Structures are given as structure tokens and as C-alpha cells.
Amino acid sequence: MTSAGGGAAFDRRSLADKLKTLKTSLPDQSAITVQPEDAVAYDDLVSTVDICLGEQLRNVTVAPLN
């Protein structure tokens, strides 16, 4: 599966599953930092933040890669 830009498709379900596992093992965790690569589409970044919020990670920070 590829995205409109020709790259690998963004797997929202896998991300949600991994975040759900994280919240199960760390139920008091509410912060997460997202560090997208330059090639990540804006829509995918917004979806990532939305998924984080949906998994009760309410303190989402977006930061550049170092």
C-alpha cells in the first residue's frame, strides 16, 4: 500500500494499537512527543495527533527531529 505521494501508507490502526498498549502498561502517562520526518504529510501528522488524543494522551508535543 502506498500513499498519494508514492511513499509507504500511514498505518493508523497499528499506531492506535501501539498507543493502546502503551496506555495499558502506563495508565498514568498523558504526554507524548511526536517527531515527524520532513517527508510526513501534514494530514498524517494531524491524524497522528488525533489518534494520540483518542488514546487519552492529552499532552501532545510536536517537535522537529534532532
HUMO-V66881 format. One record per backbone hydrogen bond with DSSP energy under -0.5 kcal/mol. NH is the residue of the N-H (numbers start at 1). CO is the residue of the C=O. E is the energy in kcal/mol with one decimal. If there is no record, write none. Layout:
nh=NH co=CO e=E
nh=NH co=CO e=E
//
This chain:
nh=3 co=7 e=-3.0
nh=6 co=3 e=-2.0
nh=9 co=1 e=-1.3
nh=11 co=9 e=-0.6
nh=12 co=10 e=-1.3
nh=15 co=11 e=-1.8
nh=16 co=12 e=-2.6
nh=17 co=13 e=-2.5
nh=18 co=14 e=-2.5
nh=19 co=15 e=-2.5
nh=20 co=16 e=-2.3
nh=21 co=17 e=-2.1
nh=22 co=18 e=-2.2
nh=23 co=19 e=-2.6
nh=24 co=20 e=-1.8
nh=25 co=21 e=-2.1
nh=26 co=22 e=-2.3
nh=29 co=26 e=-1.8
nh=32 co=59 e=-2.3
nh=34 co=61 e=-3.4
nh=35 co=33 e=-0.5
nh=40 co=37 e=-1.6
nh=45 co=41 e=-1.9
nh=46 co=42 e=-2.6
nh=47 co=43 e=-2.3
nh=48 co=44 e=-2.2
nh=49 co=45 e=-2.3
nh=50 co=46 e=-2.5
nh=51 co=47 e=-2.6
nh=52 co=48 e=-2.3
nh=53 co=49 e=-2.4
nh=54 co=50 e=-2.3
nh=55 co=51 e=-1.3
nh=55 co=52 e=-0.5
nh=56 co=53 e=-1.6
nh=57 co=52 e=-2.5
nh=58 co=56 e=-1.1
nh=59 co=30 e=-3.2
nh=60 co=58 e=-0.9
nh=61 co=32 e=-2.6
nh=61 co=59 e=-0.5
nh=63 co=34 e=-2.5
nh=63 co=61 e=-0.5
nh=65 co=36 e=-0.5
//
